[in-house]
């Protein structure tokens, strides 16, 4: 028996929600594949992917099936007990990566929190309390907890919340000399996004990641890759470190891992993992059977040659058409990124106006993203159909035409 729901509309947000978001004027209510419908029945094509989360689009049968099956079995037992889906998922991640151990949590911020705590604990145990400094990059983004937002290199997100966590410094991204100048024997970890996501979809240079690996080895520091946005097939490899051929000591994953269901993971080696002994770190919901059942289904679909090769092919399709549109309308100067994490860098005339592009696209029935004020970001489903790519980019071109002719 279903209970009649009271009607709600966008105006309700302003009455009952904390105002830390400014959501779009429409409310999506249903999705299928790369299409979404709002309350009025209007159809949109989704190139935003829930900010690089909906790795298999909306209502993918494999994910719906896994969630439904598990929902009828067991939702939550806490980490007083382990559970079958969590163990299966850990095996899959360990078998497919450099890692030998997995820790499950609920978000990318929590995965990074665990990574940073592990790095400090390892250094504390092996070298003493002096070795606790963390080096991150300018404009990086690692989450919103006090620790992760302090490690993130964007003061606009970390200022105004009282004293920051100390022992954290920031160096320019892709600048190996700056990292070399900053790193010391007090450094416990260097944390890098293989592609800076939130600050503009900026891929790392191979030499930069290789150099960071060598510097970490030289100074007994751990190399952490934040793959929250780049992981689980987004680049056309299961994780971006594979694309670069540089192996971290610790890797954080979330977003795509659950295909829309909240889950995060920290992956590392056995030698490092043993420093988190019983009671040193924990989470109530982390590794719950529902989340892990869905993530298992995501892994089964994504970690296949068809899907990963498909991501590379779809990248070319997006890039070629976006470069055409950018040139034709003078809207952006560069299309960058790897796989299906793509950023269009706005031209000087349109600098600071990514929100205008977002709004124009929405009017044409297309969902896109910003990555800062100067970059329009695309992070669609990894299995977005070619017909949806074509139609979505047609809509994007109409938005570009309207914007530039206004």
C-alpha positions as CSV (number, residue, x, y, z in Angstrom):
1,X,0.0,0.0,0.0
2,X,1.5,3.3,-1.1
3,X,1.0,6.4,1.0
4,X,0.1,9.6,-0.9
5,X,3.0,11.9,-1.0
6,X,2.6,15.6,-0.4
7,X,3.6,17.6,-3.5
8,X,6.9,19.5,-3.4
9,X,8.5,22.0,-5.7
10,X,11.8,23.8,-6.1
11,X,10.6,26.7,-3.8
12,X,10.5,24.2,-0.9
13,X,14.3,24.0,-1.0
14,X,14.5,27.6,0.1
15,X,12.1,27.0,3.0
16,X,13.4,23.8,4.5
17,X,17.0,23.2,3.4
18,X,20.3,24.6,4.7
19,X,21.3,27.1,2.0
20,X,24.7,25.7,1.2
21,X,23.6,24.7,-2.3
22,X,22.0,26.6,-5.1
23,X,20.3,23.8,-7.1
24,X,18.9,24.3,-10.6
25,X,15.3,25.6,-11.0
26,X,13.9,22.2,-12.0
27,X,13.7,18.9,-10.0
28,X,14.7,15.7,-11.8
29,X,12.4,12.8,-10.8
30,X,13.3,9.9,-13.1
31,X,16.2,8.6,-15.1
32,X,16.9,5.9,-17.6
33,X,20.3,5.5,-19.2
34,X,21.6,8.9,-20.1
35,X,18.2,10.6,-20.1
36,X,16.5,12.3,-17.2
37,X,12.9,13.6,-16.8
38,X,11.9,16.5,-14.5
39,X,8.6,17.1,-12.7
40,X,6.9,18.6,-15.7
41,X,7.9,15.6,-17.9
42,X,10.6,17.4,-19.8
43,X,13.4,15.2,-21.0
44,X,17.1,16.1,-20.6
45,X,20.3,14.4,-21.7
46,X,22.7,13.9,-18.8
47,X,26.3,14.7,-19.5
48,X,26.9,15.5,-15.8
49,X,26.6,12.0,-14.4
50,X,25.9,13.2,-10.9
51,X,29.4,14.8,-10.9
52,X,31.2,11.8,-12.3
53,X,29.2,9.3,-10.2
54,X,26.5,7.7,-12.4
55,X,29.1,5.6,-14.2
56,X,26.4,3.4,-15.7
57,X,23.8,6.1,-16.2
58,X,20.4,6.0,-14.4
59,X,18.5,2.8,-13.4
60,X,21.0,0.4,-14.9
61,X,19.4,-3.1,-14.8
62,X,22.5,-4.6,-13.2
63,X,22.6,-2.1,-10.4
64,X,18.8,-2.1,-9.8
65,X,19.0,-5.9,-9.7
66,X,21.9,-6.0,-7.3
67,X,20.3,-3.4,-5.0
68,X,16.9,-5.1,-5.0
69,X,18.3,-8.5,-4.4
70,X,20.4,-7.4,-1.4
71,X,17.6,-5.2,0.0
72,X,15.6,-8.3,0.5
73,X,18.5,-10.0,2.3
74,X,20.5,-7.8,4.7
75,X,21.0,-4.0,4.9
76,X,23.2,-3.4,7.8
77,X,25.1,-5.4,10.5
78,X,27.9,-2.9,11.4
79,X,31.6,-3.8,11.4
80,X,31.1,-5.9,14.6
81,X,30.5,-8.4,11.8
82,X,31.8,-8.7,8.3
83,X,29.5,-9.4,5.3
84,X,29.7,-11.3,2.0
85,X,29.2,-8.3,-0.4
86,X,32.1,-6.4,1.3
87,X,34.4,-9.4,1.1
88,X,33.6,-10.0,-2.6
89,X,34.2,-6.3,-3.4
90,X,37.5,-6.2,-1.5
91,X,38.6,-9.3,-3.5
92,X,37.6,-7.6,-6.8
93,X,39.5,-4.4,-6.0
94,X,42.6,-6.2,-4.7
95,X,42.7,-8.5,-7.7
96,X,42.3,-5.7,-10.2
97,X,44.9,-3.2,-8.6
98,X,48.2,-2.8,-6.9
99,X,46.4,-3.0,-3.6
100,X,46.4,-5.9,-1.1
101,X,44.0,-4.4,1.4
102,X,40.7,-2.4,1.2
103,X,38.9,-0.1,3.7
104,X,35.3,0.8,2.9
105,X,33.5,4.0,3.9
106,X,30.7,6.2,2.6
107,X,32.3,9.0,0.5
108,X,35.4,10.4,-1.2
109,X,36.1,12.7,1.7
110,X,36.0,9.7,4.1
111,X,38.3,7.7,1.8
112,X,40.8,10.6,1.8
113,X,40.4,11.1,5.6
114,X,41.4,7.4,6.0
115,X,44.3,7.8,3.6
116,X,45.7,10.9,5.4
117,X,45.2,9.3,8.8
118,X,46.9,6.1,7.6
119,X,49.9,8.1,6.2
120,X,50.4,9.9,9.4
121,X,50.0,6.8,11.5
122,X,52.6,4.9,9.4
123,X,55.1,7.7,9.7
124,X,54.4,8.0,13.4
125,X,55.0,4.3,14.0
126,X,58.1,4.0,11.8
127,X,59.8,7.4,12.2
128,X,58.2,9.2,15.1
129,X,55.8,12.2,15.6
130,X,58.0,14.7,13.7
131,X,57.3,13.1,10.4
132,X,53.7,14.2,9.9
133,X,53.8,16.8,7.1
134,X,51.5,16.4,4.1
135,X,52.1,18.1,0.7
136,X,49.1,18.7,-1.5
137,X,48.7,20.9,-4.6
138,X,47.3,24.3,-5.2
139,X,43.6,24.2,-6.3
140,X,43.3,20.5,-5.3
141,X,40.0,19.2,-3.9
142,X,40.0,16.3,-1.4
143,X,36.6,16.6,0.4
144,X,34.8,18.7,3.0
145,X,35.8,17.3,6.4
146,X,38.1,19.6,8.3
147,X,41.1,17.4,7.6
148,X,40.4,16.9,3.9
149,X,39.4,20.5,3.2
150,X,42.6,21.6,4.9
151,X,44.6,19.3,2.7
152,X,42.7,20.6,-0.3
153,X,44.4,23.6,-1.9
154,X,41.4,26.0,-2.2
155,X,41.2,28.4,0.8
156,X,37.7,29.5,-0.2
157,X,36.5,26.1,1.0
158,X,38.6,25.9,4.2
159,X,38.6,29.5,5.5
160,X,36.2,30.6,8.2
161,X,36.0,27.3,10.2
162,X,38.4,28.0,12.9
163,X,42.1,26.8,13.2
164,X,43.1,24.6,10.3
165,X,44.9,21.3,10.7
166,X,48.6,22.1,10.7
167,X,51.5,20.4,8.9
168,X,50.0,20.8,5.5
169,X,51.5,22.7,2.6
170,X,50.5,23.3,-1.0
171,X,52.7,23.5,-4.1
172,X,51.7,24.3,-7.7
173,X,50.2,21.3,-9.7
174,X,52.4,19.7,-12.4
175,X,55.5,21.6,-11.0
176,X,58.1,19.0,-10.1
177,X,60.7,21.5,-9.0
178,X,58.3,23.1,-6.5
179,X,57.6,19.7,-5.0
180,X,61.3,18.9,-4.9
181,X,61.9,22.2,-3.0
182,X,59.1,21.5,-0.5
183,X,59.5,17.8,0.3
184,X,61.7,16.8,3.3
185,X,62.3,14.0,5.7
186,X,59.4,15.5,7.7
187,X,57.0,14.7,4.9
188,X,54.8,11.7,5.5
189,X,52.8,11.9,2.3
190,X,52.3,13.7,-1.0
191,X,48.7,13.7,-2.3
192,X,47.9,14.2,-5.9
193,X,44.8,13.9,-8.1
194,X,46.0,12.3,-11.4
195,X,43.6,14.7,-13.1
196,X,42.6,17.8,-11.1
197,X,38.8,17.6,-11.3
198,X,37.1,20.5,-9.5
199,X,39.6,23.1,-10.4
200,X,39.3,22.6,-14.2
201,X,40.0,19.1,-15.4
202,X,43.8,19.4,-15.5
203,X,45.6,16.1,-16.3
204,X,49.0,15.5,-14.7
205,X,52.1,15.1,-16.8
206,X,53.5,11.6,-16.8
207,X,57.0,13.0,-15.8
208,X,55.4,14.9,-12.9
209,X,53.8,11.7,-11.4
210,X,57.0,9.7,-12.0
211,X,59.0,12.4,-10.3
212,X,56.7,12.6,-7.4
213,X,57.0,8.8,-7.0
214,X,60.8,9.1,-6.9
215,X,60.8,12.0,-4.5
216,X,58.5,10.1,-2.1
217,X,60.7,7.0,-2.2
218,X,63.8,9.1,-1.5
219,X,62.2,10.8,1.5
220,X,60.3,7.8,2.9
221,X,57.0,9.5,2.2
222,X,53.9,7.8,0.9
223,X,52.4,8.8,-2.5
224,X,48.6,9.1,-2.3
225,X,46.5,9.3,-5.4
226,X,43.1,10.8,-5.0
227,X,41.1,8.9,-7.6
228,X,37.7,9.8,-6.3
229,X,36.8,11.4,-9.6
230,X,39.2,9.6,-12.0
231,X,38.7,6.0,-10.8
232,X,36.5,3.1,-11.8
233,X,36.8,3.4,-15.6
234,X,36.5,7.2,-16.0
235,X,39.8,7.5,-17.9
236,X,39.4,4.3,-20.0
237,X,41.5,2.3,-17.5
238,X,40.1,1.0,-14.3
239,X,42.1,3.6,-12.4
240,X,44.0,6.5,-13.7
241,X,47.3,5.4,-12.2
242,X,47.2,2.6,-14.7
243,X,47.0,5.1,-17.6
244,X,50.1,6.8,-16.3
245,X,52.0,3.7,-15.2
246,X,52.8,5.2,-11.8
247,X,51.8,3.2,-8.7
248,X,50.8,5.0,-5.5
249,X,51.1,3.6,-2.0
250,X,47.5,4.6,-1.1
251,X,44.6,5.2,-3.4
252,X,41.2,6.7,-2.6
253,X,38.0,5.9,-4.6
254,X,34.4,6.8,-4.4
255,X,32.0,8.5,-6.8
256,X,31.8,6.0,-9.7
257,X,32.5,3.0,-7.4
258,X,28.8,2.9,-6.3
259,X,27.3,4.1,-9.5
260,X,25.1,6.5,-7.5
261,X,24.9,4.6,-4.2
262,X,27.2,6.1,-1.5
263,X,30.4,4.2,-1.0
264,X,34.1,5.0,-0.7
265,X,37.2,2.9,-0.5
266,X,40.8,3.3,0.5
267,X,43.2,0.9,-1.1
268,X,46.7,0.2,0.1
269,X,49.3,-2.5,0.6
270,X,49.4,-5.1,3.4
271,X,52.6,-3.5,4.9
272,X,50.9,-0.1,5.3
273,X,47.5,-1.4,6.2
274,X,48.8,-3.2,9.3
275,X,49.4,0.2,11.0
276,X,45.6,0.6,11.3
277,X,45.2,-1.9,14.1
278,X,41.8,-2.7,15.7
279,X,40.2,0.4,17.1
280,X,42.4,3.0,15.3
281,X,39.9,4.0,12.7
282,X,36.3,3.1,11.9
283,X,32.9,3.9,10.4
284,X,29.4,2.8,11.3
285,X,28.0,2.4,7.7
286,X,31.3,1.7,5.8
287,X,31.2,-1.5,3.9
288,X,27.5,-2.1,4.4
289,X,26.0,-4.9,2.4
290,X,23.7,-2.6,0.3
291,X,26.5,-0.4,-0.9
292,X,28.9,-3.2,-1.5
293,X,26.4,-5.2,-3.5
294,X,25.9,-2.3,-5.8
295,X,29.6,-1.6,-6.1
296,X,30.2,-5.3,-7.0
297,X,27.8,-5.0,-9.9
298,X,29.5,-1.7,-11.0
299,X,32.9,-3.5,-11.0
300,X,31.5,-6.5,-12.9
301,X,30.2,-4.2,-15.7
302,X,32.9,-1.5,-15.8
303,X,36.0,-3.7,-15.5
304,X,35.6,-5.3,-18.9
305,X,37.5,-4.6,-22.1
306,X,34.3,-3.6,-23.9
307,X,33.4,-0.8,-21.5
308,X,37.0,0.5,-20.9
309,X,37.7,0.5,-24.7
310,X,34.4,2.1,-25.2
311,X,35.3,5.0,-22.9
312,X,38.4,5.7,-25.1
313,X,36.3,5.7,-28.3
314,X,33.6,7.9,-26.8
315,X,36.4,10.4,-25.7
316,X,37.4,10.8,-29.3
317,X,33.8,11.4,-30.3
318,X,33.2,14.0,-27.7
319,X,36.6,15.7,-28.3
320,X,36.2,16.0,-32.0
321,X,32.8,17.5,-31.9
322,X,33.5,19.8,-28.9
323,X,36.6,21.2,-30.6
324,X,34.4,22.0,-33.7
325,X,31.8,23.7,-31.6
326,X,34.5,25.7,-29.7
327,X,36.1,26.9,-32.8
328,X,32.9,27.7,-34.6
329,X,31.4,29.8,-31.8
330,X,34.7,31.1,-30.2
331,X,33.4,29.8,-26.9
332,X,36.4,27.8,-25.7
333,X,40.1,27.5,-26.6
334,X,40.9,24.0,-25.5
335,X,39.3,20.6,-24.9
336,X,41.3,18.7,-22.3
337,X,40.9,15.6,-20.1
338,X,41.2,11.8,-20.4
339,X,38.4,9.3,-21.1
340,X,35.0,10.7,-20.1
341,X,36.3,13.4,-17.8
342,X,36.5,16.3,-20.2
343,X,36.9,20.0,-19.7
344,X,36.3,22.8,-22.2
345,X,38.4,25.8,-21.3
346,X,36.4,29.0,-22.0
347,X,38.0,31.6,-24.3
348,X,39.0,35.1,-22.9
349,X,35.6,36.6,-24.0
350,X,33.8,33.9,-21.9
351,X,36.1,33.7,-18.9
352,X,34.2,33.4,-15.7
353,X,30.9,32.5,-17.5
354,X,30.8,28.7,-17.1
355,X,27.5,29.2,-15.2
356,X,26.0,30.9,-18.2
357,X,26.9,27.9,-20.4
358,X,25.4,25.6,-17.8
359,X,22.2,27.6,-17.9
360,X,22.1,27.8,-21.7
361,X,22.6,24.0,-22.0
362,X,19.8,23.4,-19.5
363,X,17.4,25.5,-21.6
364,X,18.2,23.2,-24.5
365,X,17.6,20.0,-22.4
366,X,21.2,19.2,-21.6
367,X,22.8,18.7,-18.2
368,X,26.5,19.7,-18.0
369,X,28.9,20.7,-15.2
370,X,31.3,23.5,-14.3
371,X,34.8,22.9,-13.1
372,X,35.4,26.4,-11.7
373,X,34.2,29.5,-13.4
374,X,36.3,29.1,-16.6
375,X,35.7,25.4,-17.5
376,X,32.7,23.5,-18.7
377,X,33.0,19.9,-17.6
378,X,31.5,16.7,-19.0
379,X,31.4,13.5,-16.9
380,X,28.7,11.3,-18.6
381,X,27.9,7.7,-18.1
382,X,30.7,5.4,-19.3
383,X,28.2,3.5,-21.4
384,X,26.4,6.6,-22.8
385,X,25.1,5.5,-26.2
386,X,26.5,7.2,-29.4
387,X,23.0,8.4,-30.3
388,X,22.8,10.2,-26.9
389,X,26.3,11.7,-27.5
390,X,25.2,13.0,-30.9
391,X,21.9,14.4,-29.6
392,X,23.4,15.9,-26.5
393,X,26.1,17.6,-28.5
394,X,23.5,18.9,-30.9
395,X,21.8,20.5,-28.0
396,X,25.1,21.8,-26.7
397,X,25.8,23.4,-30.1
398,X,22.3,25.1,-30.0
399,X,23.2,26.4,-26.6
400,X,26.5,27.8,-27.8
401,X,24.8,29.4,-30.8
402,X,22.2,31.0,-28.6
403,X,24.8,32.3,-26.1
404,X,27.2,33.7,-28.6
405,X,24.5,35.3,-30.8
406,X,22.7,37.0,-27.9
